[in-house]
């Protein structure tokens, strides 16, 4: 993807547009939001959900980004590397990786009637492969591709015959794509050889541990918790902390996880995932009433119909004598 790269003939036009939209005049958050809207095919509502922001706030951010670019005097072009200064290139690359990650995530956990939007997740993987072909020695590019492959390897097992959601611990692991897992684990392993560890490499390592577990009981939760600790130090955000709470509960018991989720009530206010996790942890702890309350709240908040049905059924099962 770099000017003068030996693989320039393989450059993907969509990736080129991603790099162009990730203009240095914009903040990383604004550049990513604009790219997702202008090139990535996501709606403002979907982008707002990814950023944990109200839709109106995100619409204003995208509008400001467009105006900023319109007023910017610097050329709207790919960064050059001939002067040996790669800061702008690296900044744009970081943003492009984030764009690909968010496109895949929206496809993997879509709102509406379908749990998956295969068009989005498949396109994100295709673009990640294209970027990897251009930059095979970049550890975070490698880590991102590994993460997407390992996550997508479970797609066939995530839904039942009627499109209902099947959680990880209940999935038929024989349906997981073994070839995708083998490739993902190989890439995840290769990505850490440089000694420079980034957020996508850590997430790929977590996904690899899940993918290699023969059953839920074989999952190496202590190592997963260590990796989430490292991920939170490197890229702190509420969703990482929420995932760490689950790992913490699996290692030290549900109350430890619940205590950690208590710190997220403001940051994740209105986000169904917080209530869904708390429902799961309350259920682990044997607190049926609190679990029902949390699952019901999560079902009310989610925009995904398969998730809503799953959460509603989970609460209903707990109500049975």
C-alpha positions in Angstrom: 0.0 0.0 0.0 2.9 2.4 0.4 4.0 4.5 -2.6 6.8 2.5 -4.4 5.9 -0.7 -2.6 6.7 -3.9 -4.5 3.0 -4.9 -4.2 1.7 -1.6 -5.6 0.0 -3.4 -8.4 -2.1 -5.3 -5.9 -3.3 -2.1 -4.2 -7.0 -2.1 -3.4 -8.9 1.0 -4.4 -11.1 0.8 -1.3 -8.0 0.7 1.0 -6.5 3.7 -0.9 -9.7 5.6 -0.2 -9.4 4.7 3.4 -5.9 6.1 3.6 -7.1 9.3 1.8 -10.0 9.8 4.2 -7.7 9.4 7.2 -6.4 12.9 6.6 -3.9 14.3 9.2 -6.0 17.5 9.5 -8.6 15.4 11.4 -8.4 13.9 14.8 -8.2 10.1 14.7 -11.8 9.7 16.0 -13.1 12.1 13.3 -11.1 10.5 10.5 -12.3 7.1 11.5 -15.9 8.2 11.7 -15.8 10.0 8.3 -14.1 7.0 6.6 -16.7 4.6 8.0 -19.5 6.8 6.7 -18.0 7.8 3.3 -16.2 4.6 2.3 -17.0 1.9 4.7 -20.7 1.6 4.1 -21.8 2.1 7.7 -24.8 4.3 8.7 -24.4 7.1 11.2 -26.4 5.0 13.7 -24.0 2.1 13.3 -21.0 4.3 13.7 -22.4 6.0 16.8 -23.0 2.6 18.3 -19.4 1.6 17.7 -18.2 4.8 19.4 -20.7 4.5 22.3 -22.1 7.9 21.3 -25.6 9.3 20.6 -26.4 9.3 16.9 -26.9 13.1 16.8 -23.4 13.6 18.3 -21.9 11.3 15.7 -23.7 13.1 12.9 -22.3 16.4 14.1 -18.8 15.0 14.3 -19.0 13.7 10.7 -20.3 17.0 9.4 -17.5 18.9 11.2 -15.0 16.5 9.6 -16.3 17.2 6.1 -16.2 20.9 6.7 -12.6 20.7 8.1 -11.4 18.8 5.0 -13.2 21.3 2.7 -11.4 24.2 4.4 -8.0 22.4 4.5 -5.3 23.7 2.2 -3.1 20.7 2.3 -3.5 18.3 -0.6 -5.9 15.4 -0.2 -3.3 12.8 -1.0 -1.5 9.7 0.2 1.5 10.4 2.5 4.9 10.3 0.8 7.8 8.4 2.4 10.6 9.8 0.3 11.7 12.1 3.1 12.2 9.2 5.5 9.6 10.6 8.0 6.8 8.1 8.4 4.8 9.7 11.3 1.9 10.7 9.1 1.9 7.3 7.3 1.9 5.4 10.7 -0.9 7.6 12.0 -3.1 6.9 9.0 -2.3 3.2 9.1 -3.5 3.1 12.8 -6.8 4.7 11.7 -7.2 2.4 8.8 -6.7 -0.6 11.0 -9.4 0.8 13.4 -11.8 1.3 10.4 -11.4 -2.3 9.3 -11.9 -3.6 12.8 -15.1 -1.6 13.3 -16.5 -2.6 9.9 -15.9 -6.3 10.8 -17.4 -5.8 14.3 -20.6 -4.2 12.8 -20.9 -7.2 10.5 -20.3 -9.7 13.3 -22.7 -8.1 15.8 -25.2 -6.3 13.6 -28.3 -4.6 14.7 -31.8 -5.4 13.3 -33.2 -8.8 12.3 -29.9 -10.5 11.4 -27.1 -11.4 13.9 -24.6 -11.2 11.0 -24.0 -8.9 8.1 -21.8 -11.2 6.1 -21.3 -8.5 3.4 -19.5 -6.3 6.0 -17.5 -8.9 7.8 -16.4 -10.6 4.6 -15.3 -7.2 3.1 -13.3 -6.4 6.2 -11.5 -9.7 6.0 -10.9 -9.2 2.2 -9.4 -5.7 2.8 -7.3 -6.9 5.8 -5.9 -9.6 3.5 -5.1 -7.0 0.9 -3.4 -4.8 3.5 -1.4 -7.8 4.8 -0.2 -8.6 1.3 1.1 -5.1 1.0 2.6 -4.9 4.6 3.4 -8.5 5.6 6.0 -7.5 8.1 3.8 -5.1 10.1 2.9 -6.9 13.3 -0.4 -5.1 13.9 -1.6 -5.6 10.3 -0.8 -9.3 10.8 -2.5 -9.3 14.2 -5.7 -7.7 12.8 -6.0 -10.3 10.1 -5.4 -13.1 12.6 -8.1 -11.6 14.9 -10.7 -11.3 12.1 -10.1 -14.9 10.9 -10.2 -16.4 14.3 -13.4 -14.5 15.2 -15.0 -15.4 11.9 -14.1 -19.1 12.2 -17.0 -19.4 14.7 -19.7 -17.8 12.5 -21.4 -21.0 11.4 -21.9 -22.0 15.1 -23.2 -18.6 16.4 -26.7 -19.1 15.1 -29.2 -22.0 15.1 -31.4 -23.2 12.3 -33.9 -20.4 13.0 -31.3 -17.6 13.2 -31.3 -17.7 17.0 -28.1 -16.6 18.8 -26.0 -19.4 20.4 -23.4 -18.2 22.9 -19.8 -19.3 22.8 -20.1 -21.8 25.6 -23.0 -23.6 24.0 -21.7 -23.7 20.4 -21.1 -26.9 18.5 -17.3 -26.6 18.0 -17.3 -29.1 15.2 -18.9 -26.4 13.1 -16.0 -24.0 13.6 -13.9 -23.5 10.5 -10.6 -25.4 11.3 -8.7 -24.0 8.3 -9.5 -20.5 9.3 -8.4 -21.3 12.9 -5.1 -22.8 11.7 -4.4 -19.8 9.5 -5.4 -17.4 12.3 -3.3 -19.1 14.9 -0.3 -19.1 12.6 -0.7 -15.4 11.9 -1.2 -14.6 15.6 2.0 -16.4 16.4 3.9 -14.7 13.7 2.7 -11.3 14.7 4.4 -11.4 18.1 7.9 -12.3 16.9 8.9 -8.7 16.4 8.6 -8.1 20.1 6.4 -5.1 19.5 3.0 -5.9 20.9 -0.1 -3.9 19.9 -3.8 -4.2 20.7 -4.8 -6.3 17.7 -2.0 -8.8 18.4 -3.3 -9.1 22.0 -6.9 -9.6 20.9 -5.7 -12.2 18.3 -3.9 -14.1 21.1 -7.2 -14.1 23.1 -9.2 -15.3 20.1 -6.6 -18.0 19.5 -7.0 -19.3 23.1 -10.7 -19.5 22.6 -10.4 -21.2 19.2 -7.9 -23.8 20.4 -10.1 -24.9 23.4 -11.7 -28.3 22.7 -14.6 -27.4 25.1 -15.6 -24.5 27.3 -14.0 -26.4 30.3 -10.6 -26.4 28.4 -10.6 -22.7 28.0 -7.4 -21.2 29.5 -9.1 -18.4 31.4 -6.0 -17.5 33.5 -4.0 -16.7 30.4 -7.0 -14.9 28.8 -7.2 -12.7 32.0 -3.5 -11.9 31.8 -4.0 -10.8 28.1 -7.0 -8.7 29.0 -4.9 -7.0 31.7 -2.3 -6.2 29.1 -4.9 -5.0 26.6 -6.5 -2.7 29.1 -3.1 -1.2 30.0 -2.3 -0.6 26.3 -5.8 0.4 25.0 -8.0 1.3 27.9 -11.7 1.6 27.0 -14.9 0.4 28.7 -15.5 -2.5 26.4 -12.1 -4.0 27.1 -12.8 -3.6 30.9 -16.2 -5.3 30.4 -14.5 -8.3 28.7 -11.9 -8.3 31.4 -14.7 -8.6 34.0 -15.9 -11.8 32.3 -12.4 -13.3 32.4 -12.0 -12.1 36.0 -15.2 -13.9 37.0 -14.1 -17.1 35.3 -10.9 -17.1 37.3 -11.8 -15.5 40.6 -15.6 -16.0 40.7 -18.6 -14.0 39.6 -18.5 -11.4 42.4 -15.1 -10.2 41.3 -16.5 -9.6 37.8 -19.6 -7.9 39.1 -17.4 -5.6 41.3 -15.5 -4.6 38.2 -18.7 -3.9 36.2 -19.8 -1.5 38.9 -17.1 0.8 37.7 -18.7 0.9 34.2 -22.2 2.1 35.0 -21.5 5.6 33.8 -19.2 4.8 30.8 -21.6 2.2 29.4 -24.9 3.7 30.5 -27.6 2.7 27.9 -25.4 -0.1 26.4 -27.1 -3.4 26.5 -23.8 -5.3 26.8 -23.2 -4.1 30.3 -26.6 -5.5 31.5 -26.1 -8.7 29.5 -22.8 -9.4 31.1 -24.1 -8.5 34.6 -27.0 -10.9 33.9 -24.6 -13.7 33.1 -22.5 -13.0 36.2 -25.5 -12.8 38.5 -26.7 -16.1 37.0 -23.3 -17.6 37.7 -23.6 -16.4 41.3 -27.0 -17.9 41.7 -28.8 -14.6 42.1 -31.8 -15.3 40.0 -33.8 -12.1 40.6 -30.9 -9.8 39.8 -30.0 -11.9 36.7 -33.6 -11.7 35.4 -33.6 -7.9 36.0 -30.3 -7.5 34.1 -31.3 -9.7 31.2 -34.6 -7.9 30.8 -32.9 -4.5 30.8 -30.4 -5.7 28.2 -33.2 -7.1 26.0 -34.9 -3.7 26.2 -31.7 -1.8 25.1 -30.3 -4.0 22.3 -31.1 -3.2 18.6 -30.4 -6.7 17.6 -33.5 -8.9 17.4 -31.6 -12.2 17.8 -29.9 -10.8 20.8 -33.2 -9.5 22.2 -34.8 -12.9 21.7 -31.9 -14.7 23.4 -31.9 -12.4 26.4 -35.7 -12.6 26.8 -35.6 -16.4 26.7 -32.7 -16.5 29.1 -34.7 -14.4 31.6 -37.8 -16.5 31.0 -35.9 -19.7 31.8 -34.8 -18.3 35.1 -38.4 -17.4 36.0 -39.5 -21.1 35.7 -39.9 -22.8 39.1 
